[in-house]
Amino acid sequence: MRNNYHIPKDSQGQELIYFAGHSLGLQPKTVQHIVDRELLQWANSGVEGHFDSENAWYTYHERMRGPLSKLVGSTTHEVAALNSLTVNLNLLLTTFYRPTNKRYKILVEEHLFASDFYALEQQVRLHGLSVKECIEFIPWPKENKGFPLESIKHTIDDLGESLALILLPGVQYINGQCFPMKEIVEAGHSVGSVVGFDLAHAIGNIEMNLHEWQVDFACWCSYKYLNSGPGGPGGIFVHENHLNKDLPQMAGWWGNDPNGRFTMKKTFVPVSNADRFQMSNPSILALAAHEASLAEFDKTTMQDLRKEAKSLTDLAFKGFENLNIDIITPSEWDKRGNQLSIELNNAIEIHKALRAEGIICDLRDKNILRLAFCPMYNKPEEIALLLERLEELIR
Ligand SMILES: Cc1ncc(COP(=O)(O)O)c(C=O)c1O
């Protein structure tokens, strides 16, 4: 599939070695054509492009449902492409964080993405509650080898009926660990809590079955493993258990029944699917790029991508071990995806030296390098080169 992507080049025209798919995925070659198609539609038909075209903009977002539902393991009416991750998280928290006198706590992990914390913190404040009393943290694992399920379950049990909401990552962004979502949902539901996930680093990376696992809600971005471009459309999953209810929610005309959308009546009639969370009409140009990138996933399956990812990450994992590099991503295959994170004393210098040699990865917290080995465009030869360079640099 590598040929289907634009591989960035250096000033000499040499392809870079790109291990930053966990940050910004590469551009599928089809994107330009599909975005151009919509630009042309706009140029040639103006407002009529909303309805009078093969790709009518009025229903354009619906095209994302099929591919997204396959990626997260859901029905098509449980997913929607809209807004961006943090906006969606705020929308979903407004609906799903409904604290009472007895049940008001939120459980997160210690190093959750700061944007998620800001959203949670402000939601707590909107309810007039104390952030200190409401937000509980699962501490970062001492041995740096991933959060053990048992300690997550213990914390959930300890918090018991005070727990209103659990928000955890599908894949943790620093160490690349896959969280056992099914088991976390079971534990959360057993004490009556709502369970949601931030899937920024999970979608397009690992296999998921959100519907079957009874996940209440999830949100994601599309610019990492989904390769939909910088600031590409976010997405949500809301379990069908909730969709037909009279939910308290943020609302706008695009979440209203499409048949009555233009009647301008002062009654919000939510669509009976995840589209009810749409507020505004979406950016068609951003959705066009998203559509093109999702089509690449439709040419394969997550199962096949996972197989490919295993062989790439195993190769890198063994290579790092041979070089005695400290790997903070769990070693077990079912606990990791495409990203491996390594800890090095002189990570800043190594990161710089790798970049100078055309190898792109990212630096976190001064001593961690994060590298994603994306089955869609990375190849074993690139990993061999990385290991060679690392060996020279750490010697
Ligand atoms: C784990 C995680 N959550 C949330 C975000 C925020 O995404 P957005 O800027 O789309 O709101 C990111 C962005 O990289 C992320 O990695």
The ligand as an SDF file (V2000), in Angstrom:
LIG
                    3D

 16 16  0  0  0  0  0  0  0  0999 V2000
   -4.6530   11.4190   23.1030 C   0  0  0  0  0  0  0  0  0  0  0  0
   -5.1040   12.7080   22.4960 C   0  0  0  0  0  0  0  0  0  0  0  0
   -6.2510   13.2600   22.9200 N   0  0  0  0  0  0  0  0  0  0  0  0
   -6.6880   14.4350   22.4330 C   0  0  0  0  0  0  0  0  0  0  0  0
   -5.9860   15.1140   21.4540 C   0  0  0  0  0  0  0  0  0  0  0  0
   -6.4970   16.4510   20.9810 C   0  0  0  0  0  0  0  0  0  0  0  0
   -6.9630   16.4150   19.6750 O   0  0  0  0  0  0  0  0  0  0  0  0
   -7.6910   17.6650   18.9700 P   0  0  0  0  0  0  0  0  0  0  0  0
   -6.6680   18.7210   18.7300 O   0  0  0  0  0  0  0  0  0  0  0  0
   -8.1940   17.0840   17.6750 O   0  0  0  0  0  0  0  0  0  0  0  0
   -8.7720   18.1190   19.8610 O   0  0  0  0  0  0  0  0  0  0  0  0
   -4.8000   14.5600   20.9620 C   0  0  0  0  0  0  0  0  0  0  0  0
   -4.0140   15.2520   19.9180 C   0  0  0  0  0  0  0  0  0  0  0  0
   -2.9460   14.8830   19.5240 O   0  0  0  0  0  0  0  0  0  0  0  0
   -4.3420   13.3280   21.5090 C   0  0  0  0  0  0  0  0  0  0  0  0
   -3.1950   12.7660   21.1040 O   0  0  0  0  0  0  0  0  0  0  0  0
  1  2  1  0
  2  3  1  0
  2 15  2  0
  3  4  2  0
  4  5  1  0
  5  6  1  0
  5 12  2  0
  6  7  1  0
  7  8  1  0
  8  9  2  0
  8 10  1  0
  8 11  1  0
 12 13  1  0
 12 15  1  0
 13 14  2  0
 15 16  1  0
M  END
$$$$
